[in-house]
Amino acid sequence: MQSEISRQAGSRFLTLVKKEFLELMRDRSSILLGAVLPLLLILIIGYGMSLDVEHVPTAVVLEDHSPTARQAASFTQGSKYFSPVFTNSMAEASEWMQHGKVRVILRYPSDFTSKLASGNGEVQLILNGTEATTAMSAQSYVLAAVLEWASSQGMSAHVGQIVPVTRIWFNDANTSTWFFVPGILMLVLTLCSVFLTSIVMAREWERGTFESLFVTPVHILEIVLAKVVPYFCIAVFGMLLCLIAGRVLFAMPMRGSMVLILGESMLYIVVALAIGLVISAVTKNQFLACQVSLLLTFLPSVMLSGFLFDLHAQPLVIQGISRIFPSTYYLELIKSLFLAGNYWPLIARNTAILVGFALLFIGIALHLTRKRVEG
């Protein structure tokens, strides 16, 4: 008897899942959001969004025509960091700066060689402060290049004969793309899970088609699970697209266990799906569900998860607020798995927190749905 009931329940559930997949296949917008959007995001953000400053338009003013001055400025040529334009006139360089044609002016005054011989050679560096990131990066590039040239000439450059040797851990390529790819994965999973689930489910609440299933002998849990299974599959598909694109297009390292990367990503999908169910059950309106999803999940995922800004550099209040959102813990975890490897204390802590979020939101979603039925 018990086995017969279980068999019937399993058959009902599979039938519901099949029905949801058929409905999903008719909804082209959901397929586009789950399959095309991940590729667009990783291509646009991966190639178009970078913190690396390269090919900075630079005016090199050589008021000193000596070979020493030209040699001292030669580091700008052939460098990926500078696009130099040479001139002998500071007035011309200033005009270029005012018109936005150059971002940096590197000036070698007429007495550069003579002062250099006496040990106090000076180079003037003028930066366009309207682009703070570019200005700070260009300043560091120029100072490093001048220091290296002075060292090669046997000069102290105010630091003695000590030559700094820099190493960057966990980002051998020294590229911000490796910093962004885990965040793109997090955004894709958030979009495919929260947005799709909340909007589609809210549409069914709005039309009354969701409630019509409650008059059948199907259990509420079976209905909810059958509704989210297709979107779970779409999110997993988007996750695989991001992993493949990150590896093939950007040579993204995956130093941690692939099983953990996939498992933690699926866990976050469950959390995001549950959040989408809660939003749809509360709003029951497509437009409102879209706005709430944007405010409560997407914007915090971009601004407060560590995707764009290092949370450790933010005020304590902002750090505290960021810990309210599951995306913060998932992004921290997936970055570690991609770039650093299996750091078990972090894995255990963040996994436990994500499991807690999943149970919390699944419980709230079921409670709201049951309350709606009983009401």
N, C-alpha and C positions, 0 to 999 in steps of 0.2 A: 504493500500500500504506500509506504513512504517512498519507495523507489519510483512508483508510478507518478506520485505528486511531483517529485524532483524532475522526472522526465518531461512532464507537462510544463513545468515552470521553465525548464531549459528550452523547450520547443517554442513557448511563447516569447521568450527573450530573444531567441534567434530570429523569429519572425519580425519582431519589432525592430531589431537591428537592421534586417534586410530592408524593411520599409523606410527606415531613416536614411540608409545609403541611397536608395532610389530617389528619395526626395532631394538629397544632397546633390546627386548627379544632375538634377533638373535646375539647380540653383547655380548658375554660372558665376555669379559674383562671389560665392563662397569658394568655388574652385580657384578662381583667379586670386583671391586673397590668400589662399593657402598654398598655391603652387607658384604663381608668378611673382607675387610680392616679395617672398624671401630672396629670390634671385635679384630683383631690382634693388632691394635694400643693400644686399652685400656688394653689388657692383657699384652703386652710387656712393655709399658710405666708404667702402673699401678703397675705391679709386679716387673719389672726389673729396673725401673728408680726411684731412691729415694735419697733425700738429708739427710735422717736419717742414721746416722752412728751407726751401731750395731756390736757386736761381734768382736771388734778390737783386733787383736792378741797382747797380752801384756806380756812382760817378767817382773815378779816381783822378784827383787833381794833382798833376805833377808840375808844381811851380819850380821844383828843382829838377833840372834836365840831366843830372849826372847819372852814370850807369848804376851807382849805388842806390839811388832813389828808385830807378826803374826795377832793379833787382828786388828791392824791398817790397815793391807793389806787385811783383810777379805772381804772388800766391792767388790773386783774384782770377788769373787766367787759367782756364782748364779745370777750375773747381766747380763742382755741382752746386755749391752754395752761393755763388756770385755770378751775375751777368754784368761784367764791367764795361763801362764806357769811359775812355780816357780823354782828358782835356787839360789844357794849361791854364784855364781861366776859372777862378773861384766864382766869379759872377755868373758865368754860364752854368756851372754846376748848381748854383743857388736857384737859378731860374728853372732848371730841370726839376729840382726838388719841389718848388712851389707849384709846378704844373703836374706833379705826380708822376713824372717820367722815371724818377729814381727814388729809392727809399733810403739810400745810404750815400753819404759823401765821405770819401777817404782822402784827406788832404796832406800832401807832403810839401811843407813850406820851402821857400827858396834857400833857407839856411839849414836844411835838414842834414846834408852831408857834413858840413862844417861842425854843427853841434854834435853830430854823431861821433865825430872824431874826438871831441872833447868829453864824450861820455854822457851827454844829456840830450840826445836826439829826441825830437818830439814828432808825433803824427797826430793830426786832428781827425776825430771821428764824429760825424754829425749824423744823427738818426731822425727819421720821421716818426714822431711819437704818436701819430694817429692810429698806427697799427702796433700796439704794444708787444704782441707776441713776436712779430717780425723784427721789431727793433731790438728786443732783448736777445733773440737768437742771433741776429746779425752782429750784435756787440760781442757776444761770446765767441762767435766764429772769428771775428777780426782779432780780438785779443789773443786767442789761441794761436792764430797764424803768425801774428807779430812776435809772440813769445818764441814760437818754434824757429822763426827766421833769426831772431837775435841769438838764440842758443846755437844755431848752426854756424853763426859768425863768431862764436866764442865770447859773446857778450852776456852779461848777467841778467839784464832786463828786470832788475830790482828783486830777483828771487834767487840770487846766487847761481850756482851751477846745478841746482836740483831740477830735474826734469820730471814732471808729474806723469804717471802712467795710470790711465783710467781703464777700468773694467766695468762692464754693464752686465749684471746678472739677470738671467731669465728673459733677456731680449737681445740675443746675440746680433740680430740684424740692426738693432738700434732704430727701429721704425715704429711709428705710432699705429700702423695698420695692425700689428699684432696686439696692440692695446684695444683696438676697436672691434676686431672680429668676435671675441666672446660677447661683447655688448650687443652686436648685431644679432647673434644667436638668441640672446635674451629677449630682444625686441620682437623678433620673429615669433618666438613661442608665446609672448604676451599677446601679440596681435591675433595670431591664429587661434589662440585658446580663449582669451577673455572677450575680445571683440566679437568673434564669430558666435561664440556660445551665447553671450548676453543679448546680442541683437536678434539672432535667429529665434532664440527661446522667447524673448520679449514679443516678437512678432506672433508667435503661436499663442502666447497669453492674450495678446491684443485681439486676435481673430477668434479665440475660443476653441481652436483645434486641439490645444493641449488639454484643456479641461474635458473634452469629449472622450478622451481615453480613460478618464477616471470612472466612467460608468461600466467599463469592462472589468472582468475578473483579474486583470493584470495588477500586480502590486506596484505601489508608488516607486519603490526603489528600482524595480525593473524598468519602469517608464523612464526615469531619470537617467539610468545607466545607458539604456538604448539610445537616448537622445544625444549623449555626449560621446559615445564610441566613435561615430564618424568624424567628429571634430578632433578627437584624440589622434585618429589616424592621419588627418590632414596636418596636424601640428608635428607629428613624428616625421611625416614626409618633408615638411619645411625644415625640420631640424637636420635631416640627412642631407638636404640640399646645401644648407649652410656649412656643414662639416666638410662635404666634398669640395665646395667652392673655396672654403678657407684653406684647405690643404693644397688644392691644385693651383688656384690662382695666386695665393699669397704665401705659399710654403709655410703655413701656420704649423708650428710644432705642437704635438700632442704628447707631452711627456708623461702624463698620468695614464692610468688604465682606461682603455677604450670602453670597457664594461662599465666603469664608474661614470665616465662622461655620458654614455647613453642612459644609464640608470638614473643619474641625478637629473638629467634633462627631462626624462619621462616623469619623474617625481614632480618637477616644477610644472610640467604640463597639467598634471592632476590638480595641483594647487590653483593654477590659472583657470582651468575649467570650472572648478568649484567656485571661484570668485565670480566668473561669468554667470553661473547659475544663481548665485545670491543676488547679483545686480538685476538679472531678468525677473526674478521672483519679487523683488522690491518695486521695480519701476513699472513692469508690464506694459512698456511703451518703447517702440524702437528708437525714436529720436532721443528720448530721455535716457535710455540705456546706453546709447552711443556717447552722449555727453558725460554721463557718470563714469563710463569706462575710460574715457579720455582723461578725466580729472583724477580718478582714483588709481589708475594703473599705468596708462601710457606715459603721462607727464612725469609722475614720480620715477618711472623706470628710466627715463631719459635724464632727469635733472638730479635725482636724489639717490641713485643706486651706485654711483661711482663710474657710470658709463662715460660721462664727459669730464667730471671733476674728481680729483682725489679727495675722498671723504675725510682723510686725516688732516687735510689742510683747511677744512671747514670749521665754523664755530661749533661748540659742543651742542648747542640747541639743534642745529641742522643735522649733526651726527645722530642725535637721539631720535629725531623725526624719521631719518632714513631707516632706522632699525624697525620701524613699524611695517615696512613693505617687504614682502617675500623676495622681490627681485634683487634687493640688496644682498641677501644671503646667497642666492643662486649665482649672481654675477661674481661675487667674491670666491665662491667655490669653483666655478668653471674656469675662471682666470688661473687659479692655482693649478687645476688639473691640466690646463693647456700649457702653461709656461713654466711651472715649477715642479710638477710631479705629484705623487701621492703623499700629501702631508696629512697624516691620519687624524691628529687632533682637530684640525680645521674641518676635515671631511665629516668626522663624527658629530661635531657641534652643529654645523650648518645643516647636515642631513636630518638630525633630530629636530631642528627648528622648522625645516620644511615639512617634515611629517606632521608636526604639531599644527602648522598652518593648514595642511590638507585636511586633517581630521576636524579642525575647527570650522572651516568653510563648508565642508561636506555636511557636517551636522547642522549648520545654520540653513543651508540650502534645503535639506530634507525637512527640517522643522517648518520653514516658511511654506514649502510646497504642501505639506500635510495640513498646515493651518488653513491654507487657501482652500483645500478640498473640504475640510470639515466646516469651514465657514460658509 
